[in-house]
Amino acid sequence: MTGGNGKIGRALLKHLNEHGYETANVARGKRREEISDTYVTADLLDAGETYGALAKTGADAVIHMGTIPGPNTHPEYRTYESNVMSAMYVLEASQSLGLESCCLASSINAMGAEHQRRDPEVEYLPIDESHPRTPDDIYGIAKHAMEVTADGYGRRPDNHITISTLRYPWVLSEEEFGETFAESDRSMATLRNNDPWSGKEVMFSYLHIDDACAIARKAVEAQYRGHETFWAVAGDTTAAEPTADVAAEFYPDATVCSEFQGHETLFDLSKADTMLDWRPQHSWRDF
């Protein structure tokens, strides 16, 4: 695991330990968790250190979470470098060391979402993994480029690694679920007012952190060859209104390819179901 000091990283280390895995946290700086079996300090923007860290752990698989998680805290070139070059170094090391699987954390922003000045371009619903990607913010551009890089490694004739990229949305912990959803107004009137917590900018998507951990584990346990991208979002929307009404209100020009039932997500999750045997288990409505 790279980036095991972070929010999802710490939860994922715990999840993997609970499922019987020996874990190694490869991260920059001081250790900020007490879960992993091994801790290795490495600069993931150094190809040699990345290779050496993975070699030292003797890993069978790697989950790469150690990147800058948004566009607002660093200069643009640093954000791009962190997300693209570190992934390339992890892929290169994984292939050279003969790892079985490499899972990379992508983002819903690879499609073009919350961080850009334009509204997301939604051509059809539900949104599957083949939907056009049109980001213009540096974080989304970098995640898009990371996926293209993984595509290239995956199509190499000598590639024997299972490579996955997971498009995460807004990932919330158990505590954040209560704080964010329990007492908030999610009616159509609020959604129209561009409430920053409505989820509108990410196509009303979100994910419980336990489901985020489960899909990453399922990805490294998968055994296909090459690279595949998966939507990793909850099975319903963040809106109180039926999904059909949300789609009609906010995406009137999108082609609706199948009829929505109830509050189901605007994303097609069938690929993750079929290839990874993963289905989200948590909904904010349960709270």
Secondary structure, 3 states (H helix, E strand, C coil): CECCCCHHHHHHHHHHHHCCCCCEEEECCCCCCCCCCEEEECCCCCHHHHHHHHHHHCCCEEEECCCCCCCCCCCHHHHHHHHHHHHHHHHHHHHHHCCCEEEEEEEHHHCCCCCCCCCCCCCEECECCCCCCCCCCHHHHHHHHHHHHHHHHHCCCCCCCEEEEEEECCEECHHHHHHHHCCCCCCHHHHHCCCCCCCHHHCCCCEEHHHHHHHHHHHHHCCCCEEEEEECCCCECCCCCCHHHHHHHHCCCCEECCCCCCCECCECCHHHHHHHCCCCCCCHHHC
